Each structure stands twice: as structure tokens, then as C-alpha cells.
Amino acid sequence: MQKTGLHAKVADLLGRLIDGYSAIIPAIFSPKCAILISSCFLLLATGCTTNPHAVDLNGAELTVELKRLDEDLFQDTTGIQVDVSALQGKYGEFLRDYTVGVLRIGDPVDPGFAFSLSQFTSDASMRTLYDDSRKDFTDVTDIHAQLNKAFSYFHYHFPDSTVPQVVLNISGLNFAIVATENTLGIGVDMFLGADYGVYPLVGLPQYMFRNMKRDQVVPQAMTGWLQSMYEETAPNNNMLDRMIFHGKILYALDATLVEWPDSAKIGYTQEEMKWCAESETAVWAHIIEQQLLYSTDQLLLNKWMNQAPFIAGIPKQSPGRLGHWVGWQIVRRYMKEHPETTLQDLMATKAPQEILSRSRYKPAK
């Protein structure tokens, strides 16, 4: 594809920021594994179930503080240097997290930082990203309302946890979500749509940028915030550890994104969701037969846990990150078997093997 105009400049300047995806090792998908549609899936398809997560908030809805760092940096087109002191007063420590960790242009306390920041905001490629993002993110009333509801449910289940301020920003195609101690940063330039022309130009494969769209902002933001709370203390030795960790995160999304479809929570298409439901028995049998649960092979873990067009070694209809989905089903089963367990209890549990054993997870044959 030929690169033209400002989008070409974006591609040239930012292509180096995009990581390649890991090589994956093929496995053998057992032909003995029959593919069946579970009765649970059929029941869900009828829409005849009651959502157990639709708790009564008792008027405890809250309003998340939402700030527009993207506008504060880019709205001024006069070329005047940005007022760093004003930004520090408004954004606090997050300004440093943003300029050092996301943009890598220096610390706000460094001499000459104002000039570096002005270079960033006046760069034509960055302004292209901002101008393009304005088409989708000038009005974020709906996103704010969705975050308010999600964090109201979050506060219901985690009353002693921090409800962050939300800061929309231009990340320079570096990070979609950045979570700090009390701030949730959202790079709106990472959600400009699957057909946004810059994404393929900078080397992103289609299976990645298809979820870089506006309706994924809230699910990915909540995922990022929940992961930031638990990932440092979670067991991370083998495939079971990672499956259960991501399964718990997705279950927490069940409880906080109460009105959202499962496909949005995990970022799958409807066809991929259908394949997972129909293939659950076969997938689990493959994991057991190939003795994958306790594997520490990094390439194998990457294959099952990372983004990919499909899982090598099993049918190509399979979605990437299939280990997340399987872990989700195990955790759901565990919580169904132990209704006395609170969401806080679940998230605090550091024994993936116990969750698997006590879940009695065994997909129907």
C-alpha cells in the first residue's frame, strides 16, 4: 500500500512504535474431540435468563471525573508554548506518567520541557491524530455515562478501592489504556475505527486493529483498571495461572459492565463467540490431552494468551486469546458452585488450582 500525505508521515514516524507479534508453535487438535452446542449456550441464546449481576445500586450511582488532556494540549493552534504549570496543577502526577511513560518526551520538571512538549503538540503527524480523533470524540457524553455506570457497579463490589479520574489523551499510537494509582488514561487515537487508514500503514495486523474502535473504549478501560489492581500479585507461573487471572478479570467485567454483551467484554465477533460455545468441549479436551494446563513454555503461553488471528494447531475459526475465554468459563462455573463468594473474595484468591478444582468445570460431552 502506498503511503501518501500526512498519514504517510504518521506511518513513518510511528511505525517503530508497533511491536511485532510473537511466533507461535503449532499443536495437534485431537480429532476425537466432538464439537457440541452446550445447553447453557442454547439457554443464553433464548434470552430467558435473569442477569445475577444486575444488583440494586440503591441510589449509589457516582460520577467519574473526566478530563480532556487531548483538548488542553492540542486546541491551541497559535504555536504558543503550552503552560506546563497549569497542566501540572490540573493533572498532577499523571502529567509526568503521560510525558515520560507514554510519550517519552521528558519530565515536566526538566529544563526545556515546555519546548519539547510544544514540539510534540505542533508536530503535523500528532495534529493529524488529534484532528482525526475529534471526528469521533468531540462529544463523549455517552462514554462518560457508560463509565459512570461501570464504576458505580465497581464501587458497589469494591467499596474501599479507588475510583479513578479518567483522562482522555493522544498517545501517539503508544498505549490504548494507562492505569496509574488514581488515574485511568485513555488514548483516544487508539480507538479511531477498524478502517482508520493509519493503522495498517504503521504495520498493525487486522486482527489487532479491528478492536480499535469507539465501542471498545469502556470495556478496555475497565479491563485495564482491574488488571492494574491485581496483576502484580497474581500467580503467573503456568498456563492455568494465566487462564484463571484473565478469567477473573472477565468475570469482574460481568459484574461491572452489566448491560454489555459478552462479545464486547472479550473483544470477539459474534462468529467467534459462537465457535467458542460450540467448541468448548473440544477445546478443553485438547488442553487436557496435550497437558497444557501446567506448561511454563513461553511460546505456548503466548499462543493461547496473546492477540492472534487464531490459535495455531486447532481450527482457524478459533479466536486469539482463547485461554482468556476458557478461564472465564472456569471462573463462572466456580462462582455458580459457590454463590456465597463475593467478587472481592474471588479477586483476592491466589490459588488458581483451587478455583479449577472447586469449580468442577467439565464441559458437556
RAMOJO-V340197 format. One record per residue. N is the residue number from 1. PHI is phi as a letter, one per 20 degrees, with the letter a starting at -180 (999 if undefined). Layout:
n,phi
N,PHI
N,PHI
This chain:
n,phi
1,999
2,f
3,e
4,c
5,m
6,f
7,f
8,f
9,f
10,g
11,f
12,f
13,f
14,d
15,g
16,f
17,e
18,e
19,f
20,f
21,e
22,f
23,f
24,c
25,e
26,f
27,c
28,d
29,e
30,f
31,f
32,f
33,e
34,f
35,d
36,c
37,e
38,f
39,f
40,f
41,f
42,f
43,f
44,f
45,f
46,f
47,m
48,e
49,d
50,e
51,f
52,f
53,e
54,e
55,f
56,e
57,f
58,l
59,m
60,e
61,f
62,c
63,d
64,f
65,f
66,d
67,c
68,d
69,f
70,g
71,f
72,f
73,e
74,d
75,f
76,f
77,d
78,e
79,n
80,f
81,f
82,f
83,f
84,f
85,f
86,f
87,f
88,f
89,f
90,e
91,d
92,l
93,f
94,f
95,g
96,f
97,g
98,f
99,f
100,e
101,e
102,e
103,e
104,m
105,d
106,o
107,e
108,g
109,e
110,f
111,f
112,n
113,f
114,g
115,f
116,f
117,f
118,f
119,f
120,f
121,f
122,e
123,f
124,f
125,f
126,f
127,f
128,f
129,f
130,f
131,f
132,f
133,f
134,f
135,f
136,d
137,c
138,f
139,d
140,d
141,g
142,f
143,f
144,f
145,f
146,f
147,f
148,g
149,f
150,f
151,f
152,f
153,f
154,g
155,f
156,f
157,e
158,c
159,f
160,e
161,e
162,f
163,e
164,f
165,f
166,d
167,c
168,e
169,b
170,e
171,e
172,m
173,l
174,e
175,c
176,f
177,c
178,c
179,d
180,d
181,g
182,c
183,c
184,d
185,e
186,c
187,e
188,f
189,f
190,e
191,c
192,e
193,o
194,f
195,d
196,f
197,f
198,f
199,g
200,f
201,f
202,e
203,n
204,f
205,f
206,g
207,f
208,e
209,e
210,f
211,e
212,e
213,c
214,g
215,f
216,d
217,g
218,f
219,g
220,f
221,f
222,f
223,f
224,f
225,f
226,f
227,f
228,f
229,f
230,c
231,f
232,f
233,d
234,f
235,g
236,b
237,e
238,b
239,f
240,f
241,g
242,f
243,f
244,f
245,g
246,f
247,f
248,f
249,f
250,f
251,f
252,f
253,f
254,g
255,e
256,d
257,d
258,f
259,e
260,e
261,f
262,g
263,g
264,f
265,f
266,d
267,m
268,d
269,f
270,f
271,f
272,f
273,f
274,f
275,f
276,f
277,f
278,f
279,d
280,g
281,f
282,f
283,f
284,f
285,f
286,f
287,g
288,f
289,f
290,e
291,l
292,e
293,g
294,d
295,f
296,d
297,f
298,f
299,f
300,f
301,f
302,g
303,f
304,e
305,d
306,e
307,f
308,a
309,f
310,a
311,e
312,f
313,o
314,c
315,g
316,f
317,f
318,f
319,e
320,f
321,l
322,f
323,f
324,f
325,f
326,f
327,g
328,g
329,f
330,f
331,f
332,g
333,f
334,g
335,f
336,f
337,f
338,c
339,f
340,f
341,f
342,e
343,f
344,f
345,f
346,g
347,f
348,e
349,f
350,d
351,c
352,g
353,f
354,f
355,f
356,f
357,f
358,f
359,f
360,l
361,f
362,b
363,g
364,f
365,e
